[in-house]
């Protein structure tokens, strides 16, 4: 299984309004040095909603080029416009990505039948493995376990899900219906270990932007049967996870990386710099973890 372990939903560094390629390449290199298992450019954490198509394509290309096949690259390529999702997925394949991360269409609120038709259309147009991204809190639609099972059984390109509901009942049902070959990746940093315990395979993570080795080690420990070590790492990560969601993602992650000297803390509107009290919370968590 190619998509397993800890994948980082990478932030996109900006400097003076433009993509900061140097900082991005350095961040990718540091992630790989720290033992991350895979990288996800142009997801929600990468502020894909405010990237132009040219920027989106460039960010994917930079990631693929810098990674040089050392770890899988799962490129964000989703859209609430099926034609646009086809275009972005096609580019991800041309750029050399190992797969695509495709969010369920947001704002439109399609039915379950509409979701199936959306993903089937992409698969008919582009032969590239992809992971379905289910995040109802942002999209307004929940890709139900039965629908995920239908996607997996009828679309060859569907390899798994990034499940960001944090609903462990739904997590368990998805794995029950889809089986062990379905790459179940948690999309919620707080519930990675519980997801692994019922048959999950890993995570697409926000907190790994700042602590890649901790999350990668937790996934490795669980896979090796070292459950007590995995539990210890789960609780070591907990304060960092809380800090990373003190405000809307990726505001805290970029703030933390700025404090660590990895990137310039620059966001695109409508995202806005953190409130001082929350910035202090992030700093305290980084200091507690020994990251400052």
Phi, psi and omega in degrees: 000121185283325186258088179209160181089205185262116175251138178266125169281093191294139167289159173253109180291138174241153172216119181055040174087354182244159175297128180269092186296321181297312179296323181294314178297319179296321179295317178299315181297318179296320178302313181293319177299327182278358174094019179295151185266344180187164185229143181233098173277152171065035169268194177302316181295335178275012179055040183301333182295339181248009174272139170291165178300321180295318177295317180304311180296320180295317181298318176298314181299318179298315182297313179298315182296315182289326183288322177052043174065013178288328172221158179294145173247120180250101190275129172298126183214017184276167179196162172273003175247112186301320179298319179293321177298321176299314181299314182291324178293319177299319179293320178303319178294314180298326181285344179101015177294151180280342179186177179237148172254117187242109179290149172295143182304129182262158178071313180298328183056061179292160173287174177298322177296323177294322177298314180300315181296321179301308184288327176295322180296317178298315182296325179292332183269330186224123179269083180217133177302143176216156177251128176284136179251112182252107182221077185304330180298336178255331187261335183085005178222138179255121174281104190292156179307319180295324178291319177299320178296321178295317178301315184293324184277341186245347182238113184301325184287341181285117183251345181172198183219147161260106188258109187248032178275337187062018179263103186290338173294315178293319178306309182298320181294320178300312182293323177299315184283326188266335176086176188289343180277350179277121184284097179271114179244123177295140173253017183226115186297335184285336189243024180297308183297313175302324178293318177300324185292340179251013174114007177293165184246351181161210187206146162254111201244149171271315186296338178291347171303325183250338183222060184298322184293326181294313181290319178299318180295323179295316179296319180294318180298316180296317181298330181274002180083009180270071189291327178293319177295319178299319179296317179299318180291325175304313182284334174292325180282337189306312180297325178292320178299316179299319181295323183289348178237025175294332171222181184301129173296135010257027182303309181294322181297316179292323177297316180295316180296327174296316177299326181279355179080017183274326181215168168279133179284093181223127181245163173254134174304141017272002173291146191221149181306151185294152169293151185301320182296324179283327174298320178295322178298317178297315180298318180297318180295320179295318179294318179300323181276357181075025182265355174240000000 
